[in-house]
Protein backbone atom coordinates (compact mmCIF):
# COMPACT_ATOMS: atom_id res chain seq x y z
CA UNK A 1 0.00 0.00 0.00
CA UNK A 2 1.14 3.52 -0.75
CA UNK A 3 2.51 5.48 2.15
CA UNK A 4 0.33 8.08 3.82
CA UNK A 5 -3.16 6.61 4.03
CA UNK A 6 -5.05 7.59 7.12
CA UNK A 7 -5.76 4.01 7.95
CA UNK A 8 -2.72 1.80 8.06
CA UNK A 9 -3.44 -1.74 6.93
CA UNK A 10 -4.60 -4.17 9.59
CA UNK A 11 -5.24 -7.89 9.13
CA UNK A 12 -8.58 -8.71 7.52
CA UNK A 13 -11.17 -10.58 9.54
CA UNK A 14 -11.37 -13.11 6.74
CA UNK A 15 -8.02 -14.44 7.88
CA UNK A 16 -5.97 -13.14 4.94
CA UNK A 17 -3.43 -11.61 7.33
CA UNK A 18 -0.46 -11.93 5.02
CA UNK A 19 -2.08 -10.17 2.08
CA UNK A 20 -3.29 -7.25 4.19
CA UNK A 21 0.01 -6.79 5.96
CA UNK A 22 1.95 -6.93 2.71
CA UNK A 23 0.14 -3.90 1.30
CA UNK A 24 1.24 -1.44 3.96
CA UNK A 25 4.35 0.70 3.90
CA UNK A 26 6.16 0.57 7.23
CA UNK A 27 7.32 4.19 7.05
CA UNK A 28 3.73 5.44 7.20
CA UNK A 29 2.50 3.27 10.05
CA UNK A 30 2.98 3.24 13.80
CA UNK A 31 0.80 1.81 16.53
CA UNK A 32 -1.16 4.04 18.82
CA UNK A 33 -4.07 3.55 21.21
CA UNK A 34 -7.45 4.89 20.14
CA UNK A 35 -8.60 7.22 22.89
CA UNK A 36 -12.21 6.80 21.90
CA UNK A 37 -11.98 3.03 22.28
CA UNK A 38 -12.22 2.90 26.05
CA UNK A 39 -15.78 2.31 27.17
CA UNK A 40 -17.75 2.16 30.35
CA UNK A 41 -20.68 -0.26 30.09
CA UNK A 42 -23.91 1.56 30.81
CA UNK A 43 -27.56 0.79 31.13
CA UNK A 44 -28.90 -0.96 28.04
CA UNK A 45 -31.66 0.59 25.99
CA UNK A 46 -35.19 -0.61 26.58
CA UNK A 47 -38.26 -0.39 24.34
CA UNK A 48 -39.36 2.73 26.24
CA UNK A 49 -36.00 4.41 25.57
CA UNK A 50 -36.37 5.08 21.85
CA UNK A 51 -35.95 8.46 20.23
CA UNK A 52 -39.31 8.33 18.53
CA UNK A 53 -37.63 8.74 15.13
CA UNK A 54 -38.04 5.13 14.03
CA UNK A 55 -40.35 3.57 16.63
CA UNK A 56 -42.74 6.35 17.68
CA UNK A 57 -41.83 5.81 21.35
CA UNK A 58 -41.11 8.78 23.58
CA UNK A 59 -37.41 9.22 24.38
CA UNK A 60 -36.29 8.43 27.91
CA UNK A 61 -33.58 10.74 29.28
CA UNK A 62 -32.51 8.04 31.74
CA UNK A 63 -31.56 5.53 29.04
CA UNK A 64 -27.98 5.36 27.80
CA UNK A 65 -26.24 3.38 25.10
CA UNK A 66 -24.81 0.14 26.46
CA UNK A 67 -21.59 -1.51 25.32
CA UNK A 68 -23.65 -4.28 23.69
CA UNK A 69 -25.89 -1.72 22.02
CA UNK A 70 -22.91 0.14 20.60
CA UNK A 71 -21.58 -3.09 19.08
CA UNK A 72 -25.00 -3.96 17.65
CA UNK A 73 -25.20 -0.51 16.05
CA UNK A 74 -21.98 -1.00 14.06
CA UNK A 75 -22.24 -1.45 10.32
CA UNK A 76 -20.65 -4.39 8.49
CA UNK A 77 -19.03 -4.72 5.09
CA UNK A 78 -22.40 -5.77 3.67
CA UNK A 79 -23.89 -2.40 4.64
CA UNK A 80 -21.45 -0.49 2.43
CA UNK A 81 -21.33 -3.10 -0.35
CA UNK A 82 -18.66 -3.00 -3.08
CA UNK A 83 -15.47 -4.88 -2.16
CA UNK A 84 -14.96 -3.62 1.39
CA UNK A 85 -13.48 -6.13 3.81
CA UNK A 86 -13.71 -5.80 7.58
CA UNK A 87 -10.29 -5.82 9.25
CA UNK A 88 -8.88 -6.55 12.67
CA UNK A 89 -7.43 -3.94 15.04
CA UNK A 90 -8.41 -0.77 13.12
CA UNK A 91 -7.51 1.20 16.27
CA UNK A 92 -3.85 0.93 15.19
CA UNK A 93 -4.44 2.85 11.96
CA UNK A 94 -2.71 6.22 11.60
CA UNK A 95 -1.02 8.43 9.03
CA UNK A 96 2.16 10.47 9.28
CA UNK A 97 0.89 13.05 6.80
CA UNK A 98 -1.31 14.26 9.66
CA UNK A 99 1.58 14.83 12.05
CA UNK A 100 2.66 18.47 12.25
CA UNK A 101 1.98 21.99 13.44
CA UNK A 102 -0.37 24.50 11.83
CA UNK A 103 1.39 27.61 10.50
CA UNK A 104 -0.28 30.40 12.51
CA UNK A 105 1.16 33.16 10.29
CA UNK A 106 -1.53 32.46 7.67
CA UNK A 107 -4.45 33.33 9.94
CA UNK A 108 -5.91 36.79 10.35
CA UNK A 109 -6.76 36.17 13.99
CA UNK A 110 -3.63 34.15 14.58
CA UNK A 111 -3.70 31.59 17.35
CA UNK A 112 -7.47 31.41 17.78
CA UNK A 113 -8.23 30.12 14.28
CA UNK A 114 -5.02 28.11 14.08
CA UNK A 115 -6.02 26.29 17.27
CA UNK A 116 -9.22 25.05 15.60
CA UNK A 117 -7.24 23.75 12.62
CA UNK A 118 -4.68 22.09 14.87
CA UNK A 119 -7.48 20.43 16.78
CA UNK A 120 -8.89 19.09 13.50
CA UNK A 121 -5.56 17.62 12.40
CA UNK A 122 -4.93 16.05 15.81
CA UNK A 123 -8.47 14.65 15.95
CA UNK A 124 -8.15 13.09 12.49
CA UNK A 125 -4.90 11.51 13.59
CA UNK A 126 -6.28 9.90 16.75
CA UNK A 127 -9.96 9.61 15.69
CA UNK A 128 -11.42 11.85 18.40
CA UNK A 129 -13.39 14.34 16.30
CA UNK A 130 -16.11 14.51 18.95
CA UNK A 131 -13.75 14.15 21.87
CA UNK A 132 -13.24 11.04 23.97
CA UNK A 133 -16.69 9.53 24.61
CA UNK A 134 -17.55 9.24 28.31
CA UNK A 135 -19.91 6.36 27.64
CA UNK A 136 -19.93 3.15 25.65
CA UNK A 137 -18.25 3.03 22.25
CA UNK A 138 -17.46 0.51 19.54
CA UNK A 139 -15.75 0.63 16.16
CA UNK A 140 -15.25 -1.29 12.94
CA UNK A 141 -12.65 -0.79 10.25
CA UNK A 142 -12.88 -1.70 6.56
CA UNK A 143 -10.44 -1.89 3.65
CA UNK A 144 -10.94 -1.70 -0.10
CA UNK A 145 -7.69 -1.55 -2.04
CA UNK A 146 -5.75 1.42 -0.70
CA UNK A 147 -8.83 3.02 0.88
CA UNK A 148 -9.77 2.72 4.53
CA UNK A 149 -13.00 3.39 6.40
CA UNK A 150 -13.22 3.70 10.17
CA UNK A 151 -16.70 3.64 11.70
CA UNK A 152 -17.39 4.46 15.34
CA UNK A 153 -20.54 4.52 17.47
CA UNK A 154 -20.38 6.17 20.90
CA UNK A 155 -22.39 7.69 23.73
CA UNK A 156 -21.70 11.29 24.70
CA UNK A 157 -23.13 13.99 26.93
CA UNK A 158 -25.46 16.50 25.31
CA UNK A 159 -23.64 19.78 25.98
CA UNK A 160 -20.14 18.63 24.90
CA UNK A 161 -21.62 16.82 21.89
CA UNK A 162 -23.53 19.90 20.72
CA UNK A 163 -20.40 22.00 21.20
CA UNK A 164 -18.33 19.55 19.13
CA UNK A 165 -20.93 19.58 16.34
CA UNK A 166 -20.88 23.40 16.28
CA UNK A 167 -17.08 23.33 16.06
CA UNK A 168 -17.19 20.98 13.06
CA UNK A 169 -19.68 23.24 11.27
CA UNK A 170 -17.38 26.26 11.35
CA UNK A 171 -14.26 24.46 10.10
CA UNK A 172 -14.89 25.01 6.34
CA UNK A 173 -14.74 28.76 7.02
CA UNK A 174 -12.08 28.85 9.72
CA UNK A 175 -9.78 26.24 8.17
CA UNK A 176 -10.58 26.46 4.47
CA UNK A 177 -6.86 26.29 3.61
CA UNK A 178 -3.75 26.26 5.76
CA UNK A 179 -0.20 24.92 5.90
CA UNK A 180 0.94 22.07 8.10
CA UNK A 181 4.65 22.03 8.97
CA UNK A 182 7.06 19.69 10.74
CA UNK A 183 6.98 15.93 11.00
CA UNK A 184 8.63 13.71 8.38
CA UNK A 185 6.51 15.01 5.49
CA UNK A 186 7.65 18.64 5.30
CA UNK A 187 5.19 21.40 4.52
CA UNK A 188 1.72 20.29 3.45
CA UNK A 189 -1.27 22.20 2.15
CA UNK A 190 -4.54 21.30 3.86
CA UNK A 191 -7.98 22.19 2.52
CA UNK A 192 -11.31 21.71 4.30
CA UNK A 193 -14.64 21.93 2.46
CA UNK A 194 -18.18 21.22 3.57
CA UNK A 195 -20.03 18.29 2.00
CA UNK A 196 -23.68 17.29 2.11
CA UNK A 197 -24.88 14.14 3.87
CA UNK A 198 -28.15 12.22 3.71
CA UNK A 199 -30.83 13.76 5.92
CA UNK A 200 -30.34 11.32 8.77
CA UNK A 201 -30.33 11.70 12.54
CA UNK A 202 -30.96 14.83 14.60
CA UNK A 203 -27.90 16.71 13.31
CA UNK A 204 -25.12 15.97 10.87
CA UNK A 205 -21.93 17.43 9.44
CA UNK A 206 -19.89 16.38 6.44
CA UNK A 207 -16.38 17.50 5.50
CA UNK A 208 -13.79 16.62 2.90
CA UNK A 209 -10.21 17.15 4.03
CA UNK A 210 -7.32 17.00 1.56
CA UNK A 211 -3.67 17.00 2.56
CA UNK A 212 -1.16 17.64 -0.25
CA UNK A 213 2.48 16.89 0.44
CA UNK A 214 5.20 14.33 -0.24
CA UNK A 215 5.89 10.80 0.85
CA UNK A 216 9.27 9.20 0.23
CA UNK A 217 10.03 12.13 -2.05
CA UNK A 218 6.94 11.68 -4.23
CA UNK A 219 3.96 14.06 -4.33
CA UNK A 220 0.84 12.63 -2.69
CA UNK A 221 -2.67 13.78 -1.83
CA UNK A 222 -4.54 12.28 1.07
CA UNK A 223 -8.33 12.73 0.71
CA UNK A 224 -10.66 12.01 3.60
CA UNK A 225 -14.43 12.08 3.79
CA UNK A 226 -15.55 12.90 7.33
CA UNK A 227 -19.17 12.33 8.39
CA UNK A 228 -20.67 12.82 11.85
CA UNK A 229 -24.32 12.14 12.68
CA UNK A 230 -25.94 12.82 16.06
CA UNK A 231 -28.89 10.72 17.24
CA UNK A 232 -29.99 11.94 20.64
CA UNK A 233 -26.89 12.00 22.82
CA UNK A 234 -25.19 9.29 20.73
CA UNK A 235 -23.27 9.75 17.50
CA UNK A 236 -21.64 7.92 14.64
CA UNK A 237 -18.33 9.10 13.20
CA UNK A 238 -16.99 8.02 9.81
CA UNK A 239 -13.59 8.65 8.26
CA UNK A 240 -13.26 7.31 4.73
CA UNK A 241 -10.51 7.75 2.15
CA UNK A 242 -6.85 7.41 1.23
CA UNK A 243 -4.29 8.38 -1.38
CA UNK A 244 -6.66 7.31 -4.17
CA UNK A 245 -9.43 9.61 -2.98
CA UNK A 246 -12.68 9.06 -1.09
CA UNK A 247 -15.82 7.36 -2.41
CA UNK A 248 -18.77 9.64 -1.60
CA UNK A 249 -21.32 6.86 -2.25
CA UNK A 250 -19.65 4.66 0.36
CA UNK A 251 -19.76 7.46 2.92
CA UNK A 252 -23.44 8.05 2.24
CA UNK A 253 -24.24 4.33 2.54
CA UNK A 254 -22.45 4.17 5.87
CA UNK A 255 -24.43 7.17 7.11
CA UNK A 256 -27.79 5.79 5.99
CA UNK A 257 -27.30 2.22 7.17
CA UNK A 258 -25.50 3.19 10.35
CA UNK A 259 -28.07 5.75 11.48
CA UNK A 260 -30.88 3.27 11.06
CA UNK A 261 -29.02 0.65 13.08
CA UNK A 262 -28.35 3.12 15.88
CA UNK A 263 -31.99 4.21 15.95
CA UNK A 264 -33.06 0.56 16.22
CA UNK A 265 -30.75 0.05 19.18
CA UNK A 266 -31.98 3.21 20.89
CA UNK A 267 -35.55 1.96 20.43
CA UNK A 268 -34.68 -1.17 22.40
CA UNK A 269 -34.43 -3.48 19.42
CA UNK A 270 -31.57 -5.48 17.92
CA UNK A 271 -30.98 -4.49 14.28
CA UNK A 272 -31.66 -7.16 11.69
CA UNK A 273 -28.33 -8.85 10.88
CA UNK A 274 -26.79 -7.96 7.55
CA UNK A 275 -25.31 -10.88 5.56
CA UNK A 276 -21.78 -10.45 6.86
CA UNK A 277 -23.09 -10.59 10.46
CA UNK A 278 -24.08 -14.18 9.77
CA UNK A 279 -20.75 -15.38 8.36
Secondary structure by P-SEA (a helix, b strand, c coil): cccccccccccccccaaaaaaaacccccbbbbbcccccccccccccccccccccccccccccccccaaaaaaacccccccccccccccccccccccccccccccccccccaaaaaaaaaaaaaaaaccccccccccccbbbbbcccbbbbbbbbccccaaaaaaaaaaaaccccccbbbbbbccccbbbbbbbbbbcccccccbbbbbbbbbbbcccbbbbbbbbbbbbbccccbbbbbbcccccccaaaaaaaaaaaaaaaaaaaacccccccccccc
